[in-house]
């Protein structure tokens, strides 16, 4: 590979890394929004006399996101694992917001 090819690759690598960092920041912002909505959901569940834990809903979320991962051409199992963590974050936020 020529020096020009190496510098082109290095520049493209830097651009890719910058884009990955922007996406990572966006993911964090979206997770913060999701947690905030989880807290709002807790208030609505309390008002409706519903329990915080809703295993049926949680399973539906995981099934939906797994299908979305497959449709996007992403391996579903890692996405399933990530979303169980996200659902857990939301549940924790809901439990913390309880009076």
Phi and psi in degrees as GROMACS dihedral restraints (atoms count N, CA, C in turn):
[ dihedral_restraints ]
;  ai    aj    ak    al  type     phi  dphi    fc
    3     4     5     6     1   -76.5    20    10
    4     5     6     7     1   166.9    20    10
    6     7     8     9     1   -61.7    20    10
    7     8     9    10     1   -37.9    20    10
    9    10    11    12     1   -63.5    20    10
   10    11    12    13     1   -42.1    20    10
   12    13    14    15     1   -63.8    20    10
   13    14    15    16     1   -38.0    20    10
   15    16    17    18     1   -66.6    20    10
   16    17    18    19     1   -44.0    20    10
   18    19    20    21     1   -69.7    20    10
   19    20    21    22     1   -34.6    20    10
   21    22    23    24     1   -63.6    20    10
   22    23    24    25     1   -43.2    20    10
   24    25    26    27     1   -64.9    20    10
   25    26    27    28     1   -40.9    20    10
   27    28    29    30     1   -64.7    20    10
   28    29    30    31     1   -39.7    20    10
   30    31    32    33     1   -66.7    20    10
   31    32    33    34     1   -42.4    20    10
   33    34    35    36     1   -64.7    20    10
   34    35    36    37     1   -39.2    20    10
   36    37    38    39     1   -60.1    20    10
   37    38    39    40     1   -44.1    20    10
   39    40    41    42     1   -61.9    20    10
   40    41    42    43     1   -41.8    20    10
   42    43    44    45     1   -63.7    20    10
   43    44    45    46     1   -43.0    20    10
   45    46    47    48     1   -60.6    20    10
   46    47    48    49     1   -44.2    20    10
   48    49    50    51     1   -63.9    20    10
   49    50    51    52     1   -39.4    20    10
   51    52    53    54     1   -63.0    20    10
   52    53    54    55     1   -42.0    20    10
   54    55    56    57     1   -65.3    20    10
   55    56    57    58     1   -41.0    20    10
   57    58    59    60     1   -59.8    20    10
   58    59    60    61     1   -42.7    20    10
   60    61    62    63     1   -63.8    20    10
   61    62    63    64     1   -39.5    20    10
   63    64    65    66     1   -63.5    20    10
   64    65    66    67     1   -42.0    20    10
   66    67    68    69     1   -64.8    20    10
   67    68    69    70     1   -43.4    20    10
   69    70    71    72     1   -58.0    20    10
   70    71    72    73     1   -43.9    20    10
   72    73    74    75     1   -62.1    20    10
   73    74    75    76     1   -40.5    20    10
   75    76    77    78     1   -65.2    20    10
   76    77    78    79     1   -39.7    20    10
   78    79    80    81     1   -59.8    20    10
   79    80    81    82     1   -43.9    20    10
   81    82    83    84     1   -62.7    20    10
   82    83    84    85     1   -43.1    20    10
   84    85    86    87     1   -61.9    20    10
   85    86    87    88     1   -41.7    20    10
   87    88    89    90     1   -66.1    20    10
   88    89    90    91     1   -38.9    20    10
   90    91    92    93     1   -64.8    20    10
   91    92    93    94     1   -38.5    20    10
   93    94    95    96     1   -62.5    20    10
   94    95    96    97     1   -42.0    20    10
   96    97    98    99     1   -62.7    20    10
   97    98    99   100     1   -40.0    20    10
   99   100   101   102     1   -65.2    20    10
  100   101   102   103     1   -41.5    20    10
  102   103   104   105     1   -63.9    20    10
  103   104   105   106     1   -41.7    20    10
  105   106   107   108     1   -61.3    20    10
  106   107   108   109     1   -41.7    20    10
  108   109   110   111     1   -66.3    20    10
  109   110   111   112     1   -32.8    20    10
  111   112   113   114     1   -61.8    20    10
  112   113   114   115     1   -41.4    20    10
  114   115   116   117     1   -64.3    20    10
  115   116   117   118     1   -41.3    20    10
  117   118   119   120     1   -64.9    20    10
  118   119   120   121     1   -39.2    20    10
  120   121   122   123     1   -60.2    20    10
  121   122   123   124     1   -39.2    20    10
  123   124   125   126     1   -61.3    20    10
  124   125   126   127     1   -43.4    20    10
  126   127   128   129     1   -62.6    20    10
  127   128   129   130     1   -40.8    20    10
  129   130   131   132     1   -68.6    20    10
  130   131   132   133     1   -38.2    20    10
  132   133   134   135     1   -63.1    20    10
  133   134   135   136     1   -44.0    20    10
  135   136   137   138     1   -60.7    20    10
  136   137   138   139     1   -44.5    20    10
  138   139   140   141     1   -62.5    20    10
  139   140   141   142     1   -32.5    20    10
  141   142   143   144     1   -89.6    20    10
  142   143   144   145     1    -2.2    20    10
  144   145   146   147     1    72.7    20    10
  145   146   147   148     1    27.9    20    10
  147   148   149   150     1  -101.3    20    10
  148   149   150   151     1   152.0    20    10
  150   151   152   153     1   -73.5    20    10
  151   152   153   154     1   155.5    20    10
  153   154   155   156     1   -65.3    20    10
  154   155   156   157     1   -48.0    20    10
  156   157   158   159     1   -74.6    20    10
  157   158   159   160     1   124.4    20    10
  159   160   161   162     1  -135.0    20    10
  160   161   162   163     1    80.8    20    10
  162   163   164   165     1   -57.4    20    10
  163   164   165   166     1   -34.7    20    10
  165   166   167   168     1   -63.7    20    10
  166   167   168   169     1   -45.4    20    10
  168   169   170   171     1   -65.2    20    10
  169   170   171   172     1   -43.6    20    10
  171   172   173   174     1   -59.8    20    10
  172   173   174   175     1   -44.2    20    10
  174   175   176   177     1   -63.6    20    10
  175   176   177   178     1   -37.7    20    10
  177   178   179   180     1   -64.9    20    10
  178   179   180   181     1   -39.4    20    10
  180   181   182   183     1   -60.5    20    10
  181   182   183   184     1   -45.7    20    10
  183   184   185   186     1   -65.4    20    10
  184   185   186   187     1   -42.7    20    10
  186   187   188   189     1   -61.8    20    10
  187   188   189   190     1   -43.7    20    10
  189   190   191   192     1   -63.4    20    10
  190   191   192   193     1   -45.6    20    10
  192   193   194   195     1   -71.5    20    10
  193   194   195   196     1   -31.8    20    10
  195   196   197   198     1   -64.5    20    10
  196   197   198   199     1   -42.8    20    10
  198   199   200   201     1   -63.9    20    10
  199   200   201   202     1   -40.8    20    10
  201   202   203   204     1   -62.4    20    10
  202   203   204   205     1   -39.0    20    10
  204   205   206   207     1   -63.6    20    10
  205   206   207   208     1   -45.9    20    10
  207   208   209   210     1   -58.5    20    10
  208   209   210   211     1   -45.4    20    10
  210   211   212   213     1   -61.5    20    10
  211   212   213   214     1   -31.2    20    10
  213   214   215   216     1   -85.9    20    10
  214   215   216   217     1    -2.7    20    10
  216   217   218   219     1    78.6    20    10
  217   218   219   220     1    23.9    20    10
  219   220   221   222     1  -106.8    20    10
  220   221   222   223     1   141.5    20    10
  222   223   224   225     1   -57.6    20    10
  223   224   225   226     1   124.0    20    10
  225   226   227   228     1   -70.2    20    10
  226   227   228   229     1   -31.8    20    10
  228   229   230   231     1   -63.4    20    10
  229   230   231   232     1   -47.6    20    10
  231   232   233   234     1   -61.6    20    10
  232   233   234   235     1   -36.5    20    10
  234   235   236   237     1   -65.4    20    10
  235   236   237   238     1   -41.0    20    10
  237   238   239   240     1   -58.2    20    10
  238   239   240   241     1   -45.4    20    10
  240   241   242   243     1   -62.1    20    10
  241   242   243   244     1   -45.0    20    10
  243   244   245   246     1   -60.6    20    10
  244   245   246   247     1   -44.2    20    10
  246   247   248   249     1   -73.3    20    10
  247   248   249   250     1   -27.3    20    10
  249   250   251   252     1   -62.6    20    10
  250   251   252   253     1   -37.7    20    10
  252   253   254   255     1   -65.2    20    10
  253   254   255   256     1   -42.8    20    10
  255   256   257   258     1   -65.6    20    10
  256   257   258   259     1   -43.3    20    10
  258   259   260   261     1   -61.0    20    10
  259   260   261   262     1   -40.3    20    10
  261   262   263   264     1   -62.9    20    10
  262   263   264   265     1   -38.8    20    10
  264   265   266   267     1   -61.8    20    10
  265   266   267   268     1   -43.0    20    10
  267   268   269   270     1   -65.3    20    10
  268   269   270   271     1   -44.8    20    10
  270   271   272   273     1   -60.9    20    10
  271   272   273   274     1   -42.7    20    10
  273   274   275   276     1   -61.9    20    10
  274   275   276   277     1   -43.0    20    10
  276   277   278   279     1   -62.5    20    10
  277   278   279   280     1   -38.4    20    10
  279   280   281   282     1   -66.9    20    10
  280   281   282   283     1   -41.6    20    10
  282   283   284   285     1   -66.1    20    10
  283   284   285   286     1   -38.6    20    10
  285   286   287   288     1   -67.0    20    10
  286   287   288   289     1   -29.5    20    10
  288   289   290   291     1   -84.5    20    10
  289   290   291   292     1    -2.7    20    10
  291   292   293   294     1   -67.2    20    10
  292   293   294   295     1   142.8    20    10
